[in-house]
């Protein structure tokens, strides 16, 4: 028994080491095709993983992602447009990357489906403060944690990831132990911000920002750290304009807003995308969580993808 446990521990360790990789020639593509089992997939990135040609695939029916060798996607025959356009991924991508004229909170703000639960989205903007480990622990201590991993979405910046290796390992460890299931949302590489500027000239609208690099370099960092990027993006400050949103759509990512930013006093309802900061920069949002649990007795978190996928699909 002990030997078996030891074997499992060593095996898990070797998987986590093996998933860290060198990623080069990373670029955006849009290539529908079939995987080896005949399942519909859309390749949204092409790159080399430790020198081998690889793809980042989205399953358009459940919005899950995976990394595959390039030869594992058969894109030799065209996928009929109606087969693709009726999938939850393509429907959501088109719907949420249409021009809206909004400068703030463009995108999906709550579940598209009737659901019995909420969605926790935790932004990790650049920060020098200690991260909110106790908050993550309180999520893992939710009653549902007794039945399995608690689903959360972490919106990660490259700048936080690079400067917090210990905290990142701790998050990965919770994932490996089956305590958290983390959907890794892209929150840009540098997350520029100047509080003195108008919204039109700050965050990713800061003049001179290389938007493609802000998106792609973050995913590359996630992959190099053995983490799987999801097809979602949270704009820093929730600030964007129609041209950024359009480009995001071309890059195959769905923008995420929020209808329950706790630090702004917004109150979640069933299906809400709750927004808190896990980087220590917004303790007032974190402080609202325990009273919220008191008020919402049946507080239950759901995986972000289920906000976009009809039940039973
Ligand atoms: Zn942020």
Boltz pocket constraint, residues with backbone or C-beta under 6 A from the ligand:
constraints:
  - pocket:
      binder: B
      contacts: [[A, 123], [A, 124], [A, 125], [A, 187], [A, 191], [A, 235], [A, 236], [A, 237]]
      max_distance: 6.0
